[in-house]
């Protein structure tokens, strides 16, 4: 057996190393640190004002009765079962804000390198599979860290109100962390594919917006014309988010298969495109 082949790192090790490199590259650069500070500031404002104020409101029984009388008793009943009101509000906000952030954060996985011509040089050192999945894994690491930072900040917000809620906050935070990371996977995978075609992060973001709008319109038309094909809507990442708003704790894991299946399908398509695209 060729010794040079034996000395070459396996595809799995290459993917892991590329993922770690993406994480370190993002936060070791000046632009990455500025982006991290901006992210923390934005979420600090969201936590201190909308989430904190909303959590104070939902703790009043009169508000629960008002919601039940207006929207029905089962519309948001699970939302009121959270042990920690701040995490209930954080859950609702994060379901819609993190996917939006994810699109812009992961938009430049390949586009800049492709535009500069360095992607071809990188592909000579590692396999295209390792490069594709390594960049995807790196974005998963980056966005998992961002989710973790916001959850820790939410726990600190809860502690400022009631220190006895530490254990419920930690358990709620763990469940929310796992759920959000899984929810973000198909968004990151989609941007992995779109960034192959784009020449810049901005162009990849525009492609993503166009894709979501066009696919949403097509799905809406199909639901009207063919009522029996509602499951087609689950092809679009985030299609289950509106149903997840009224979930509580472990019950949200019932929706886990949707983003996982979407991620596998999108990554499979992306792998084929990566293999066949001229870099």
C-alpha positions in Angstrom: 0.0 0.0 0.0 1.3 3.5 -0.8 2.8 5.0 2.3 1.9 8.6 1.1 -1.7 7.5 1.2 -1.4 6.2 4.7 0.2 9.5 5.8 -2.6 11.6 4.4 -5.2 12.6 7.0 -8.6 10.9 6.4 -11.5 12.9 5.0 -13.1 12.9 8.5 -10.0 14.4 10.1 -9.7 16.9 7.3 -13.3 17.9 7.8 -12.9 18.3 11.5 -9.7 20.4 11.1 -11.3 22.6 8.6 -14.3 23.1 10.9 -12.0 24.1 13.8 -10.0 26.4 11.5 -13.2 28.2 10.4 -14.1 28.8 14.0 -10.7 30.1 15.0 -10.4 32.2 11.8 -13.8 33.9 12.5 -12.9 35.1 16.0 -9.2 35.6 15.7 -9.7 38.3 13.1 -10.5 41.9 13.8 -13.6 41.9 11.6 -14.8 38.7 13.3 -14.4 40.3 16.8 -16.3 43.4 15.7 -19.1 41.2 14.3 -19.2 39.3 17.6 -19.4 42.5 19.6 -22.1 43.8 17.4 -24.0 40.5 17.8 -23.7 40.7 21.6 -24.9 44.3 21.7 -27.9 43.5 19.5 -29.0 40.6 21.6 -28.4 42.6 24.8 -30.9 45.1 23.6 -33.3 42.4 22.7 -33.0 40.7 26.1 -33.1 43.9 28.2 -36.1 45.4 26.5 -38.5 43.2 24.5 -37.8 39.9 26.2 -37.6 41.2 29.8 -40.7 43.4 29.5 -42.7 40.6 27.7 -41.7 38.1 30.4 -43.0 40.4 33.1 -46.3 40.6 31.2 -46.9 36.9 30.6 -46.4 36.1 34.3 -49.7 37.9 35.1 -52.7 35.5 35.2 -54.9 38.2 33.7 -52.7 38.3 30.5 -53.1 34.5 30.1 -56.9 34.8 30.4 -56.9 37.7 27.9 -54.9 35.6 25.3 -57.2 32.6 25.8 -60.3 34.7 25.3 -59.0 36.3 22.2 -57.1 33.5 20.4 -58.6 30.4 22.1 -57.5 28.4 25.1 -55.1 26.1 23.2 -53.5 28.7 20.9 -50.5 29.6 23.2 -51.2 27.3 26.2 -47.8 25.6 26.0 -46.0 28.9 26.1 -47.4 29.6 29.6 -46.1 26.3 30.9 -42.4 27.3 30.8 -40.9 27.4 34.3 -38.9 30.5 33.3 -40.8 33.3 31.6 -37.7 34.8 30.1 -36.9 31.6 28.3 -40.5 31.4 27.0 -40.0 34.8 25.3 -36.4 34.1 24.3 -37.7 30.9 22.6 -40.3 32.8 20.5 -37.8 35.5 19.5 -34.9 33.1 18.7 -37.1 30.9 16.5 -37.4 33.7 14.0 -34.3 35.8 14.6 -31.6 33.2 14.6 -32.5 31.7 11.2 -32.4 35.3 9.8 -29.0 35.9 11.4 -27.8 32.5 10.2 -28.4 33.3 6.6 -26.2 36.4 6.7 -23.5 34.9 9.1 -23.0 31.8 6.9 -23.3 33.6 3.5 -19.5 33.7 2.8 -18.5 30.1 3.1 -17.1 29.8 -0.5 -18.0 33.0 -2.4 -15.0 35.2 -1.5 -12.5 32.4 -2.0 -14.1 31.6 -5.3 -14.0 35.2 -6.4 -10.3 35.6 -5.4 -9.4 32.3 -7.0 -8.1 30.8 -3.8 -10.7 28.1 -3.6 -9.1 26.2 -6.4 -5.7 26.3 -4.6 -7.4 25.1 -1.3 -9.1 22.2 -3.2 -5.7 21.0 -4.3 -4.7 20.4 -0.6 -7.9 18.8 0.6 -10.7 16.9 -1.0 -13.8 18.7 -2.2 -15.9 16.7 0.2 -13.8 17.7 3.1 -13.8 21.3 2.0 -17.5 21.4 1.6 -18.4 19.6 4.8 -15.6 21.3 6.7 -16.9 24.8 5.9 -20.4 23.7 6.9 -19.1 22.2 10.2 -17.2 25.4 10.9 -20.4 27.4 10.5 -22.2 25.0 12.8 -19.5 25.6 15.4 -19.7 29.4 15.0 -23.4 29.6 15.3 -23.6 27.2 18.1 -21.2 29.4 20.0 -23.4 32.5 19.3 -26.5 30.6 20.5 -24.7 29.6 23.7 -23.7 33.2 24.4 -27.3 34.4 24.1 -28.5 31.5 26.3 -25.9 32.4 29.0 -27.0 36.0 28.8 -30.6 35.0 29.3 -29.7 32.9 32.3 -27.9 36.0 33.8 -31.1 38.0 33.1 -33.2 35.4 35.0 -30.7 35.4 37.9 -31.1 39.2 38.2 -34.8 38.6 38.9 -34.8 35.4 40.9 -31.7 33.3 41.9 -33.8 30.3 42.8 -34.5 29.8 39.1 -30.9 28.7 38.4 -31.6 25.0 37.9 -34.8 25.6 35.8 -32.9 28.1 33.7 -30.0 25.7 33.1 -32.4 22.9 32.0 -34.4 25.2 29.8 -31.3 26.6 28.4 -29.9 23.2 27.5 -33.1 22.2 25.7 -33.3 25.5 23.8 -29.6 25.3 22.8 -30.0 21.8 21.3 -33.2 22.8 19.5 -31.9 26.0 18.0 -28.7 24.4 16.7 -30.8 21.7 15.0 -33.1 24.3 13.6 -30.2 26.3 12.1 -28.7 23.3 10.3 -30.7 23.5 7.1 -30.2 27.2 6.9 -26.4 26.8 7.1 -26.6 24.0 4.6 -28.6 26.1 2.2 -26.0 28.9 2.4 -23.3 26.3 1.8 -24.9 25.6 -1.5 -25.7 29.1 -2.5 -22.3 30.5 -1.7 -20.8 28.1 -4.3 -22.6 30.0 -7.0 -22.2 33.5 -5.5 -19.2 35.8 -5.9 -19.7 37.6 -2.6 -21.5 37.2 0.7 -24.0 39.9 -0.3 -24.8 38.1 -3.5 -25.3 34.8 -1.6 -27.7 36.6 0.8 -29.7 38.0 -2.1 -29.9 34.5 -3.6 -31.2 33.2 -0.3 -33.9 35.9 -0.1 -35.0 35.2 -3.7 -35.0 31.4 -3.1 -37.2 31.7 0.1 -39.7 34.1 -1.6 -40.0 32.1 -4.8 -40.3 28.7 -3.1 -42.8 30.1 -0.5 -45.0 31.4 -3.4 -44.8 28.1 -5.2 -45.7 26.1 -2.1 -48.6 28.5 -1.4 -49.9 28.0 -4.9 -49.5 24.2 -4.6 -51.4 24.2 -1.3 -54.3 26.0 -2.9 -54.4 24.0 -6.1 -53.5 20.6 -4.6 -54.8 20.5 -0.9 -53.6 17.0 -0.5 -49.9 17.9 -0.9 -49.4 20.0 2.3 -46.3 18.1 3.1 -44.5 19.8 0.2 -44.3 22.9 2.5 -41.8 21.0 4.7 -39.2 21.1 1.8 -38.5 24.8 2.8 -36.3 25.3 5.8 -38.2 26.9 8.7 -41.6 25.6 7.5 -42.2 24.1 11.0 -41.3 27.2 13.0 -44.8 28.6 13.3 -45.9 25.3 14.8 -42.9 25.3 17.3 -43.9 28.6 18.9 -46.5 26.9 21.0 -44.3 24.2 22.4 -42.8 23.6 25.8 -39.5 22.0 26.7 -39.0 18.5 25.3 -42.3 18.6 23.3 -40.4 20.6 20.7 -38.2 17.6 19.9 -41.2 16.2 18.0 -40.2 18.6 15.1 -36.5 17.5 15.1 -36.8 15.1 12.1 -37.9 18.0 9.8 -34.7 20.1 9.9 -32.5 17.0 10.1 -34.0 15.5 6.9 -33.8 18.9 5.2 -30.2 19.2 6.1 -29.3 15.7 4.8 -31.1 16.5 1.5 -29.5 19.9 1.1 -26.0 18.7 1.9 -26.4 15.8 -0.5 -27.3 18.2 -3.3 -24.5 20.5 -2.2 -21.9 17.7 -2.3 -22.9 16.8 -5.9 -22.7 20.5 -7.0 -19.4 20.9 -5.3 -18.0 17.9 -7.1 -19.2 19.1 -10.5 -18.6 22.9 -10.3 -15.5 24.5 -11.7 -13.7 26.3 -8.9 
